[in-house]
């Protein structure tokens, strides 16, 4: 009853095309952002920032990029870890080699490097699709590992490829404490998510979805498959590259090529599948599932074992955590293959109809 748009009339095209057309949604988003920007920095602990909130924000941003390519355009990619690595090392080179380079332009330039890299490895999508495209994008992962390990120029001639950054500042403010890192990541995630949401609602977003649903029919009605697919690779890899720069600069501080292994590509793909393909909100749901659930299991399993009087080693707890986590993923995909975003949409629809039967 409280979640209905009765009496909320649209008097212009602009108001009718709002991202959140219902007043209740706008109020809820405003309260959520106020809580994230004001209440969380005052209430959260340092451990919560470093172990949960900052990784969650960065993975959510990377999942938004993957969702644009996989969920909206239908192009399967397993090169997300490589795009993150290119974004991180590209931002590092601009940040270190150019004196006085600010942090935000360095991250944007790193994202542009990842965009060019993504377009290069997106060219096979013009000829192949499905599993074959996934294998060709996986080649980007091995190529980036070789490139940052063997070409010493990218790592300032360090033998192991390990690099580090320090004394980060934004507009003269130091980015050293956990709170400042969290607020910086949150601001970037909010801005890029808003841009991505508007992009998928625009003409190019509709072209991506037409290519995803049936590329032959899309080409018949005048949509250029080459432009649509390569633009999806460009936008996706740009966002993933910025997420890689944040992961390296803000979360890690010091990293090597192994920090962006193929495991991250699969993890980001799982986030999109679990959260919901073709839904920006699903990227956040999937990131929360992948980031928070292992931490909850690692804290809960020892307590449960002690309560049951079972003697279990640390390695046994770790193995049980992996088995439960994998089982939950399989169970969830069977129960709701359309992801958490679908459950969220169904719940909102039921609220709009409540208390009437449906």
KOLMI-953542 format. One line per field, with one value per residue (C-alpha): residue in three letters; y, x, z. Coordinates in steps of 0.02 Angstrom, whole numbers, plus 50000, padded with zeros to 5 digits. Example, Ala and Ser with C-alpha at 12.3 -4.5 7.8 and 13.67 -1.06 7.14 Angstrom:
# residues 2
res c(ALA  SER)
c2 c(49775  49947)
c1 c(50615  50684)
c3 c(50390  50357)
# end
This chain:
# residues 358
res c(UNK  UNK  UNK  UNK  UNK  UNK  UNK  UNK  UNK  UNK  UNK  UNK  UNK  UNK  UNK  UNK  UNK  UNK  UNK  UNK  UNK  UNK  UNK  UNK  UNK  UNK  UNK  UNK  UNK  UNK  UNK  UNK  UNK  UNK  UNK  UNK  UNK  UNK  UNK  UNK  UNK  UNK  UNK  UNK  UNK  UNK  UNK  UNK  UNK  UNK  UNK  UNK  UNK  UNK  UNK  UNK  UNK  UNK  UNK  UNK  UNK  UNK  UNK  UNK  UNK  UNK  UNK  UNK  UNK  UNK  UNK  UNK  UNK  UNK  UNK  UNK  UNK  UNK  UNK  UNK  UNK  UNK  UNK  UNK  UNK  UNK  UNK  UNK  UNK  UNK  UNK  UNK  UNK  UNK  UNK  UNK  UNK  UNK  UNK  UNK  UNK  UNK  UNK  UNK  UNK  UNK  UNK  UNK  UNK  UNK  UNK  UNK  UNK  UNK  UNK  UNK  UNK  UNK  UNK  UNK  UNK  UNK  UNK  UNK  UNK  UNK  UNK  UNK  UNK  UNK  UNK  UNK  UNK  UNK  UNK  UNK  UNK  UNK  UNK  UNK  UNK  UNK  UNK  UNK  UNK  UNK  UNK  UNK  UNK  UNK  UNK  UNK  UNK  UNK  UNK  UNK  UNK  UNK  UNK  UNK  UNK  UNK  UNK  UNK  UNK  UNK  UNK  UNK  UNK  UNK  UNK  UNK  UNK  UNK  UNK  UNK  UNK  UNK  UNK  UNK  UNK  UNK  UNK  UNK  UNK  UNK  UNK  UNK  UNK  UNK  UNK  UNK  UNK  UNK  UNK  UNK  UNK  UNK  UNK  UNK  UNK  UNK  UNK  UNK  UNK  UNK  UNK  UNK  UNK  UNK  UNK  UNK  UNK  UNK  UNK  UNK  UNK  UNK  UNK  UNK  UNK  UNK  UNK  UNK  UNK  UNK  UNK  UNK  UNK  UNK  UNK  UNK  UNK  UNK  UNK  UNK  UNK  UNK  UNK  UNK  UNK  UNK  UNK  UNK  UNK  UNK  UNK  UNK  UNK  UNK  UNK  UNK  UNK  UNK  UNK  UNK  UNK  UNK  UNK  UNK  UNK  UNK  UNK  UNK  UNK  UNK  UNK  UNK  UNK  UNK  UNK  UNK  UNK  UNK  UNK  UNK  UNK  UNK  UNK  UNK  UNK  UNK  UNK  UNK  UNK  UNK  UNK  UNK  UNK  UNK  UNK  UNK  UNK  UNK  UNK  UNK  UNK  UNK  UNK  UNK  UNK  UNK  UNK  UNK  UNK  UNK  UNK  UNK  UNK  UNK  UNK  UNK  UNK  UNK  UNK  UNK  UNK  UNK  UNK  UNK  UNK  UNK  UNK  UNK  UNK  UNK  UNK  UNK  UNK  UNK  UNK  UNK  UNK  UNK  UNK  UNK  UNK  UNK  UNK  UNK  UNK  UNK  UNK  UNK  UNK  UNK  UNK  UNK  UNK  UNK  UNK  UNK  UNK  UNK  UNK  UNK  UNK  UNK)
c2 c(50000  50119  50073  50134  50275  50331  50518  50533  50604  50635  50801  50796  50671  50711  50662  50507  50450  50466  50325  50310  50365  50321  50445  50306  50242  50414  50434  50261  50292  50462  50385  50244  50365  50474  50322  50266  50438  50498  50358  50220  50323  50365  50189  50063  49995  49994  49806  49827  49957  49859  49683  49709  49882  49936  49766  49764  49936  49897  49727  49806  49932  49794  49690  49837  49837  49649  49662  49789  49667  49501  49549  49689  49644  49455  49439  49311  49372  49288  49427  49540  49507  49561  49722  49758  49727  49842  49978  49960  49960  50095  50209  50167  50218  50382  50416  50380  50440  50608  50724  50793  50681  50687  50523  50538  50579  50436  50316  50382  50363  50187  50152  50217  50097  49955  50015  50003  49832  49777  49836  49739  49576  49615  49606  49415  49447  49505  49326  49208  49199  49096  48976  49020  49203  49158  49063  49206  49332  49211  49234  49415  49350  49251  49390  49520  49403  49381  49565  49631  49495  49503  49684  49774  49947  49930  49895  50023  49884  49787  49602  49525  49647  49706  49892  50006  50179  50296  50473  50470  50634  50699  50887  50906  50787  50631  50460  50362  50313  50178  50306  50417  50266  50209  50380  50398  50227  50262  50427  50349  50201  50314  50425  50283  50181  50331  50354  50168  50165  50310  50231  50066  50165  50262  50218  50126  50024  49971  49920  49813  49725  49698  49616  49509  49449  49413  49487  49438  49525  49676  49689  49677  49828  49934  49906  49888  49734  49791  49960  49886  49746  49848  49992  49867  49801  49979  50039  49877  49869  50055  50030  49870  49960  50097  49962  49880  50046  50066  49888  49918  50097  50101  49922  49839  49982  49861  49726  49611  49531  49380  49499  49500  49314  49224  49190  49370  49345  49197  49285  49437  49325  49234  49402  49447  49277  49269  49452  49453  49480  49636  49729  49861  49826  49642  49689  49752  49602  49481  49574  49570  49383  49342  49459  49445  49261  49186  49304  49257  49072  49089  49169  49056  48884  48882  48937  48804  48669  48717  48717  48542  48482  48439  48453  48528  48602  48769  48682  48582  48741  48818  48666  48663  48848  48818  48669  48764  48918  48817  48720  48880  48951  48794  48789  48971  48955  48810  48898  49070  49066  49248  49307  49409  49557  49454  49419  49604  49648  49517  49583  49762  49705  49614  49771  49872  49748  49716  49686  49638  49459  49418)
c1 c(50000  50145  50235  50117  50127  49946  49936  50113  50075  50206  50185  50341  50448  50594  50497  50431  50608  50680  50791  50680  50505  50422  50443  50469  50618  50698  50676  50748  50901  50929  50922  51037  51167  51154  51182  51331  51415  51375  51327  51445  51605  51547  51493  51601  51765  51933  51918  51748  51815  51969  51898  51721  51666  51812  51826  51636  51635  51778  51708  51536  51612  51703  51543  51450  51578  51562  51372  51374  51468  51394  51221  51172  51268  51276  51464  51543  51711  51841  51969  51908  52062  52173  52073  52094  52282  52299  52201  52309  52477  52423  52371  52534  52641  52550  52556  52742  52815  52724  52776  52629  52501  52340  52262  52094  52165  52289  52146  52049  52201  52225  52043  52076  52223  52109  51980  52103  52159  51977  51939  52090  52032  51851  51887  51860  51680  51645  51675  51645  51523  51480  51611  51733  51726  51755  51912  51978  51952  52037  52191  52196  52228  52382  52445  52434  52525  52665  52671  52688  52812  52926  52917  53006  52963  52785  52850  52992  53121  53080  53131  52973  52846  52800  52762  52691  52617  52610  52563  52399  52302  52141  52118  52256  52172  52273  52198  52282  52152  52022  51881  51957  51987  51808  51734  51844  51791  51609  51608  51685  51565  51412  51465  51510  51356  51244  51330  51316  51131  51095  51201  51106  50943  51004  51006  51172  51105  50956  51075  51173  51015  50959  51127  51110  50934  50961  51109  51048  50881  50970  51079  50925  50843  50999  51102  51287  51352  51534  51495  51381  51498  51658  51574  51516  51693  51760  51640  51653  51843  51854  51749  51842  52008  51959  51907  52078  52162  52061  52101  52288  52304  52174  52156  52325  52450  52583  52548  52618  52541  52483  52367  52255  52246  52113  52025  51962  51888  51786  51740  51672  51575  51498  51449  51354  51269  51218  51168  51071  51126  51062  51031  51145  51076  51120  51305  51295  51195  51319  51469  51391  51359  51536  51626  51523  51470  51647  51684  51520  51556  51734  51665  51514  51588  51709  51568  51452  51586  51619  51433  51415  51570  51662  51850  51898  52063  52087  52117  51957  51859  51933  51884  51709  51692  51735  51616  51470  51505  51508  51353  51258  51305  51242  51084  51048  51072  50949  50819  50833  50932  50892  50987  50955  50898  50748  50700  50717  50603  50474  50476  50447  50303  50221  50237  50149  50003  49992  49868  49764  49771  49886)
c3 c(50000  50038  49876  49742  49617  49636  49612  49541  49370  49236  49146  49035  48941  49055  49211  49125  49082  49258  49320  49474  49417  49583  49726  49853  49753  49748  49935  49969  49858  49940  50114  50061  49991  50146  50255  50148  50145  50322  50440  50383  50407  50584  50633  50540  50610  50521  50492  50412  50292  50239  50235  50171  50116  50005  49915  49895  49812  49694  49644  49619  49498  49403  49399  49323  49182  49157  49161  49018  48908  48964  49027  48909  48750  48772  48737  48855  48920  49031  49014  49154  49261  49116  49094  49280  49265  49115  49205  49360  49272  49150  49293  49383  49234  49210  49398  49416  49250  49240  49382  49479  49395  49500  49554  49465  49292  49314  49348  49197  49085  49151  49107  48931  48915  48968  48843  48699  48761  48771  48595  48531  48610  48567  48381  48377  48434  48256  48196  48342  48486  48639  48705  48566  48614  48797  48748  48641  48782  48901  48793  48853  49028  48978  48866  49006  49127  49001  48958  49136  49186  49034  48975  49117  49053  49121  49297  49300  49272  49430  49412  49486  49413  49588  49604  49739  49761  49910  49962  49869  49868  49791  49782  49912  50034  50082  50042  50181  50311  50286  50294  50159  50046  50071  50032  49877  49810  49853  49759  49602  49608  49625  49479  49360  49407  49369  49201  49162  49208  49091  48955  48953  48942  48790  48605  48618  48764  48661  48521  48643  48700  48520  48479  48636  48594  48408  48316  48142  48165  48240  48085  47974  48056  48033  48192  48153  48247  48237  48316  48449  48502  48503  48596  48728  48744  48755  48890  48988  48987  49031  49188  49233  49206  49329  49453  49428  49464  49623  49675  49651  49715  49854  49916  49884  49879  49815  49686  49553  49396  49498  49593  49438  49401  49301  49465  49461  49288  49348  49510  49418  49298  49447  49523  49365  49350  49533  49544  49381  49202  49119  49283  49357  49530  49507  49500  49679  49738  49659  49732  49905  49888  49831  49953  50111  50113  50128  50274  50360  50335  50402  50561  50579  50548  50698  50813  50743  50758  50940  50979  50905  50999  50838  50831  50664  50606  50522  50355  50378  50411  50254  50149  50223  50184  50001  49987  50067  49963  49801  49850  49887  49717  49627  49733  49700  49513  49511  49617  49536  49373  49336  49489  49644  49541  49484  49664  49701  49553  49605  49783  49723  49613  49759  49865  49730  49729  49917  50002  49851  49787  49641)
# end
